[in-house]
């Protein structure tokens, strides 16, 4: 056991991490550190996916589609909303038992990590733990991986969680299965070596045969492009055949009668004069809307080309529905979530349940990353144990609707607490999502709820349950018999 304990010993880093961190954010340019960051033009809505699809890679395309495409942005928004649940932070020793003192200390260190404390530094863009977790989820959806560096201050205490865009990371495999990261940074020829203990990476649904990850939304790009092409064609069809269009007839006989006398005998002047009148009429009616009144002489006969049935065109409903279904599949989301649910209540309930399960899966890499970061903070102080970060399961029902189920759960857990099957901290975590307050008495195993679970086998009959009593006639003895009478 002594040798096993040595093998399981946690070894601290050989050298301290660099103060202030070494990784670069996606907006940092070391060649222009003293210049203002370039503000966006806010013209992403003008981007043509057919052009950018040929020139950009899938990572750049998806970053734009996250903002501009309605389906993609709706799917991302629903993922982030449903997965935005409360994090639970625990510290367990090497035996797996909850360490109350270290848990309180870790929560305090995280509070200093997410709240400005040194106001001599001026403005500080520090984010709380929920916002940090949301950024991690966004990167998991966008890149299929999350990268962050735990930045230490001058006192080597955690001061920042710096999100690193995994698009800028290059991997080197020094030995089989031993990968080392390096960040590509503009203006730095050799990049930044991130083979440091304070850099952490977590993957979301990565292909295990590759170290580079992809967004789960990559499969939606082709469908988005096809759907956009159909919509553009629809716009053109509506412009050509969908709207009423004016047909202007210039009565040549009337124009000839009103032609000046000095032009009638000259064929060339006559042709030029007629063309000039034609251009005047054309310019006059080219800007007329379909709802405007048209006032004209009898030399002009306006009418509508498709006046009998202007809405006649091809039915593209089935095409749009097919592309919507493929787009939904590519976005790994449910029709109900993005506002296209057309089935009954049962189907919507199932889809909502699957959407909640997908949100819980999105929290897994975030919890893994935060677990490793919090464990490093503990190990840096010499603690022999591990942190455990989890997220509350996504629940779409309101709290008041869940109250009856919570009441039943509390009754069952109180009995387990009374029998000593769970500890006081486990009970408070399951019920209140926190550890037992110091002022609360320890009740585990005290039998305060009585022995309600005990059953006397000699008195157990079918009449013990409501169904058995309903099927047994009053006064019957057969159902109460525990044996055969001889």
C-alpha positions in Angstrom: 0.0 0.0 0.0 2.9 2.3 0.7 4.3 1.9 -2.9 0.8 2.4 -4.2 0.5 5.6 -2.3 3.8 6.8 -3.9 2.5 6.0 -7.4 -0.7 7.9 -6.7 1.1 10.9 -5.3 0.4 14.2 -7.1 3.6 15.9 -8.4 3.7 19.7 -8.7 5.2 21.5 -11.7 9.0 21.7 -11.7 9.0 25.4 -12.4 6.5 28.2 -11.7 4.3 29.4 -14.6 5.0 32.7 -16.2 3.3 35.6 -14.6 0.6 37.2 -16.8 0.3 34.2 -19.1 1.9 33.5 -22.4 -1.0 32.6 -24.8 -2.6 35.2 -27.1 -6.3 35.9 -27.5 -8.0 35.9 -30.9 -8.0 39.8 -30.9 -4.4 40.3 -29.8 -1.9 41.5 -32.3 1.7 41.9 -30.9 2.7 44.1 -33.8 -0.1 46.7 -33.0 -0.5 46.4 -29.3 -0.8 50.1 -28.8 -3.5 50.6 -31.5 -7.3 50.5 -31.1 -8.9 47.2 -32.0 -10.6 47.2 -35.4 -14.3 47.6 -35.0 -16.6 45.4 -37.1 -18.4 46.9 -40.1 -21.7 45.1 -39.1 -22.3 44.1 -42.7 -22.1 40.4 -42.2 -25.6 40.2 -43.6 -24.3 41.1 -47.0 -21.9 38.1 -47.1 -22.6 35.7 -50.0 -22.1 32.2 -48.8 -21.5 31.0 -52.4 -18.5 33.2 -52.7 -17.2 32.7 -49.2 -17.7 28.9 -49.4 -15.1 28.7 -52.1 -12.6 31.1 -50.5 -12.9 30.3 -46.7 -12.6 27.1 -44.7 -15.4 25.7 -42.6 -14.1 27.3 -39.4 -14.3 30.8 -40.9 -17.7 30.1 -42.5 -19.3 28.8 -39.3 -18.1 31.9 -37.4 -20.0 34.1 -39.8 -23.0 31.7 -39.9 -23.3 31.8 -36.1 -24.2 35.5 -36.5 -26.0 35.7 -39.8 -27.9 32.5 -40.5 -31.3 32.3 -38.7 -31.2 28.5 -38.2 -27.6 28.3 -37.0 -28.0 31.3 -34.6 -31.3 29.8 -33.3 -29.6 26.4 -32.7 -26.6 28.0 -30.9 -28.9 30.2 -28.8 -31.1 27.3 -27.7 -28.0 25.2 -26.8 -26.5 28.0 -24.7 -29.8 28.8 -23.1 -30.7 25.2 -22.1 -27.1 24.3 -21.0 -26.8 27.5 -18.8 -27.3 25.6 -15.5 -25.7 26.1 -12.1 -22.2 24.6 -11.6 -21.6 22.5 -8.5 -18.0 22.5 -7.2 -16.7 19.9 -4.8 -13.3 18.8 -3.5 -12.7 15.1 -2.7 -9.7 13.6 -1.0 -7.8 10.6 -2.3 -10.4 8.3 -0.7 -13.2 10.0 -2.6 -14.7 11.7 0.5 -16.0 15.3 0.3 -13.5 17.7 1.9 -15.7 20.5 3.3 -12.8 22.9 4.2 -11.0 22.6 0.9 -14.3 23.0 -1.0 -14.9 26.3 0.8 -11.4 27.4 0.1 -11.6 26.5 -3.6 -14.9 28.4 -4.0 -13.2 31.4 -2.4 -10.3 31.2 -4.8 -12.7 31.0 -7.8 -14.5 34.1 -6.4 -11.2 36.0 -6.5 -10.7 34.6 -10.0 -13.9 36.0 -11.3 -14.4 39.3 -9.4 -12.0 42.3 -9.5 -10.1 42.7 -6.2 -7.1 44.9 -7.1 -8.7 48.2 -8.1 -5.4 49.9 -8.6 -5.3 48.2 -12.1 -8.1 50.3 -13.4 -10.7 48.7 -15.6 -10.8 44.9 -15.6 -12.9 42.8 -17.8 -13.5 39.9 -15.4 -16.4 37.5 -15.9 -18.3 35.4 -13.5 -18.2 31.6 -13.6 -21.5 31.3 -15.5 -20.2 33.7 -18.2 -16.9 31.8 -18.5 -18.8 28.5 -18.8 -21.0 30.1 -21.6 -17.9 31.1 -23.5 -16.6 27.6 -23.2 -19.8 26.2 -24.6 -19.7 28.7 -27.5 -16.2 27.6 -28.4 -17.2 23.9 -28.1 -20.0 24.5 -30.6 -17.8 26.7 -32.9 -14.6 24.7 -32.8 -15.4 21.4 -31.3 -12.8 22.0 -28.7 -12.1 24.4 -25.8 -8.8 25.9 -24.9 -7.9 28.1 -22.0 -4.9 29.3 -20.0 -5.0 29.8 -16.3 -3.2 33.1 -15.9 -1.4 33.8 -12.6 -0.7 37.2 -11.1 2.4 38.6 -9.5 1.7 36.6 -6.3 1.3 33.4 -8.4 -2.4 33.3 -7.5 -5.0 32.6 -10.2 -6.2 35.9 -11.8 -7.8 35.1 -15.1 -9.1 32.3 -17.4 -7.9 33.3 -20.9 -9.9 31.6 -23.7 -7.7 30.5 -26.6 -9.1 30.0 -30.1 -8.3 26.4 -31.0 -8.2 27.5 -34.7 -4.8 29.0 -33.8 -3.4 25.8 -32.2 -1.0 23.4 -34.0 -0.4 20.0 -32.6 2.9 18.0 -32.5 3.0 14.3 -31.7 6.4 13.8 -30.0 5.6 10.2 -29.1 2.6 7.9 -29.8 -0.3 9.6 -28.1 1.9 12.4 -26.6 0.6 15.6 -28.1 2.1 19.1 -27.5 0.3 22.3 -28.5 1.8 25.4 -30.2 -0.1 28.6 -30.9 0.2 30.5 -34.2 0.3 34.2 -33.5 0.6 37.0 -36.1 4.1 38.5 -36.1 5.7 35.7 -34.1 7.6 33.5 -36.4 7.9 30.4 -34.3 4.6 30.8 -32.5 4.0 30.3 -28.8 4.9 27.1 -27.1 1.9 26.1 -24.9 3.6 23.0 -23.4 2.8 24.5 -19.9 0.8 23.0 -17.0 -1.6 26.0 -17.0 -2.9 25.4 -20.5 -6.0 23.1 -20.6 -7.9 21.7 -23.5 -11.2 19.8 -23.7 -12.9 18.3 -26.8 -16.6 18.0 -27.7 -17.4 14.9 -29.9 -13.9 14.7 -31.4 -12.9 11.9 -33.9 -10.6 9.8 -31.8 -8.4 9.1 -34.8 -7.5 12.8 -35.2 -6.2 15.4 -32.8 -7.8 18.3 -34.7 -11.4 18.9 -34.0 -14.4 20.0 -36.1 -17.6 21.8 -35.1 -20.6 19.6 -35.0 -22.3 22.1 -37.3 -20.0 21.5 -40.3 -22.5 19.2 -41.9 -25.1 22.0 -42.1 -23.0 24.2 -44.4 -23.9 22.5 -47.7 -27.6 22.5 -46.8 -27.5 26.2 -45.8 -26.0 27.0 -49.2 -28.6 24.9 -51.0 -31.4 26.5 -49.0 -30.0 30.0 -49.7 -29.9 29.2 -53.4 -33.5 28.1 -53.5 -34.5 31.3 -51.6 -32.6 33.5 -54.1 -34.2 31.7 -57.0 -37.6 32.2 -55.3 -36.9 35.9 -55.1 -36.1 36.1 -58.8 -39.2 34.1 -59.7 -41.3 36.5 -57.6 -39.8 39.4 -59.4 -40.5 37.9 -62.8 -43.8 36.2 -62.4 -45.1 36.7 -58.9 -45.9 40.4 -59.0 -48.2 42.1 -61.5 -46.2 43.6 -64.3 -47.2 46.5 -66.6 -47.4 46.1 -70.4 -47.3 49.5 -72.0 -48.4 49.7 -75.7 -47.6 52.9 -77.6 -50.1 53.4 -80.4 -47.9 54.2 -83.4 -50.9 55.6 -85.4 -51.6 58.2 -82.8 -48.0 59.3 -82.6 -47.8 59.6 -86.4 -50.8 61.9 -86.5 -49.3 64.2 -83.9 -45.8 64.2 -85.5 -44.5 67.7 -86.4 -44.8 68.5 -90.1 -41.1 69.3 -90.7 -40.3 65.7 -89.6 -42.9 63.7 -91.5 -41.1 64.0 -94.8 -37.7 63.0 -93.4 -37.4 59.3 -92.8 -34.4 59.5 -90.5 -35.8 62.4 -88.4 -39.1 60.5 -88.2 -37.4 57.4 -86.8 -35.4 59.4 -84.3 -38.5 61.3 -83.2 -40.4 58.0 -82.6 -37.5 56.5 -80.7 -37.3 59.6 -78.5 -41.0 59.3 -77.6 -40.6 55.6 -76.9 -37.7 56.3 -74.5 -39.9 59.0 -72.8 -42.7 56.6 -72.2 -40.3 53.9 -71.0 -38.6 56.1 -68.5 -42.0 57.4 -67.3 -43.4 53.9 -66.5 -40.2 52.1 -65.4 -40.4 53.4 -61.8 -44.2 53.0 -61.4 -45.2 50.7 -58.6 -48.0 48.2 -59.0 -50.2 50.2 -56.5 -49.8 53.6 -58.1 -52.3 55.2 -60.4 -51.4 55.5 -64.1 -52.6 58.6 -66.0 -52.0 58.6 -69.7 -53.2 59.8 -73.1 -55.0 57.6 -75.6 -51.7 57.1 -77.4 -50.7 54.7 -74.6 -52.5 51.5 -73.7 -51.3 50.1 -70.3 -52.3 46.6 -69.0 -51.0 43.8 -66.8 -49.2 40.9 -68.3 -50.3 38.3 -65.7 -53.5 39.9 -64.7 -55.6 36.7 -64.7 -53.4 34.8 -62.3 -50.3 36.7 -61.2 -49.4 34.2 -58.4 -48.9 31.3 -60.7 -45.5 29.7 -60.2 -43.8 26.5 -59.1 -44.6 25.0 -55.7 -41.3 24.9 -53.8 -42.9 23.9 -50.5 -41.7 20.4 -50.6 -38.2 21.6 -51.5 -38.0 24.0 -48.6 -39.3 21.4 -46.2 -36.7 18.9 -47.3 -33.9 21.5 -46.9 -35.3 22.5 -43.5 -35.2 18.9 -42.3 -31.6 18.5 -43.6 -30.6 21.8 -42.0 -32.1 20.7 -38.7 -30.2 17.4 -38.9 -27.0 19.2 -39.6 -27.5 21.5 -36.6 -28.1 18.5 -34.3 -31.2 20.2 -32.9 -34.9 19.6 -32.7 -37.6 21.1 -34.9 -39.6 22.3 -31.8 -36.5 24.1 -30.5 -36.0 26.2 -33.7 -39.7 26.9 -34.1 -40.6 24.3 -36.8 -42.4 21.8 -34.7 -45.5 20.7 -36.5 -46.3 17.4 -34.8 -48.4 16.6 -31.7 -47.8 17.3 -28.1 -46.2 13.9 -27.5 -43.6 14.5 -30.2 -42.8 18.0 -28.9 -42.3 16.5 -25.4 -39.9 13.9 -26.7 -38.0 16.5 -28.8 -37.8 18.8 -25.8 -36.4 16.0 -23.7 -33.7 15.2 -26.3 -32.8 18.8 -26.6 -32.3 18.9 -22.8 -30.1 15.8 -23.0 -28.0 17.4 -25.8 -27.6 20.5 -23.6 -26.3 18.2 -20.7 -23.8 16.6 -23.1 -22.6 20.1 -24.1 -21.8 20.7 -20.4 -19.6 17.6 -20.2 -16.4 19.1 -21.8 -17.0 22.3 -19.9 -17.2 20.4 -16.6 -14.0 18.4 -17.6 -12.1 21.6 -18.3 -13.2 23.3 -15.1 -12.4 20.2 -13.1 -8.8 20.1 -14.4 -8.4 23.9 -13.7 -9.7 23.6 -10.2 -7.6 20.5 -9.5 -4.5 22.4 -10.6 -5.4 25.3 -8.2 -5.6 22.7 -5.4 -2.4 20.9 -6.4 -0.5 24.2 -6.6 -1.1 24.6 -2.9 0.1 21.0 -2.2 -3.3 19.5 -1.6 -3.5 15.7 -2.3 -7.0 15.4 -3.8 -9.1 16.4 -6.7 -11.8 18.9 -7.6 -15.1 17.8 -9.1 -17.2 20.2 -11.2 -20.6 19.2 -12.5 -23.6 21.0 -13.8 -27.2 20.7 -12.8 -29.2 18.8 -15.4 -31.2 20.9 -17.8 -34.8 21.0 -17.0 -37.4 22.7 -19.2 -40.3 22.6 -16.7 -40.8 25.5 -14.3 -39.9 25.1 -10.6 -43.5 25.3 -9.4 -44.4 22.4 -11.7 -41.5 20.4 -10.3 -42.5 21.1 -6.7 -44.6 17.8 -6.2 -41.8 15.7 -7.5 -39.3 17.5 -5.3 -41.4 16.9 -2.3 -41.5 13.2 -3.0 -37.7 13.2 -3.5 -37.1 15.1 -0.3 -39.2 12.4 1.6 -37.1 9.6 0.1 -33.8 11.3 0.7 -34.7 12.1 4.3 -35.4 8.4 4.9 -32.0 7.6 3.3 -30.4 10.2 5.5 -32.1 8.8 8.6 -30.9 5.3 7.8 -27.4 6.5 7.1 -27.4 5.6 3.4 -26.2 9.1 2.4 -24.2 11.7 4.3 -25.5 15.1 5.3 -23.4 16.8 2.6 -24.8 14.5 -0.1 -28.4 15.2 1.1 -27.9 19.0 0.9 -26.2 18.7 -2.5 -29.1 16.7 -3.9 -31.7 19.0 -2.4 -30.2 22.4 -2.2 -27.1 22.2 -4.5 -24.7 23.2 -1.7 -22.9 21.7 1.3 -24.5 21.4 4.7 -24.3 24.7 6.6 -22.1 24.6 9.6 -25.0 25.4 11.9 -27.0 22.5 10.7 -26.8 19.3 12.9 -25.5 16.1 11.4 -28.4 13.7 11.0 -27.0 10.8 8.9 -27.7 7.5 10.6 -29.6 8.9 13.6 -32.9 7.2 12.7 -34.7 10.5 13.2 -37.4 9.6 10.7 -38.1 6.2 12.2 -37.8 2.8 10.6 -40.5 3.3 7.9 -38.9 1.0 5.5 -39.2 -2.1 7.6 -41.8 -4.7 6.5 -43.3 -7.6 8.5 -43.3 -10.4 6.0 -45.8 -12.4 8.0 -48.4 -9.6 7.6 -47.7 -8.9 3.9 -50.8 -9.7 1.8 -52.2 -8.6 -1.5 -54.5 -6.3 0.5 -51.6 -4.2 1.5 -51.8 -2.3 -1.8 -54.8 -0.3 -3.2 -55.0 -2.5 -6.3 -55.2 -5.7 -4.2 -57.9 -4.3 -2.0 -59.9 -3.2 -5.0 -59.8 -6.7 -6.5 -60.7 -8.5 -3.2 -64.3 -8.6 -2.1 -65.1 -7.4 1.4 -64.8 -10.1 4.0 -63.0 -12.5 1.7 -60.3 -14.7 3.5 -58.6 -16.3 0.6 -56.5 -13.2 -0.2 -55.4 -12.9 3.4 -54.2 -16.5 3.8 -50.5 -17.0 4.2 -50.6 -20.7 3.9 -52.7 -23.7 3.1 -54.9 -24.9 5.9 -54.9 -28.7 6.4 
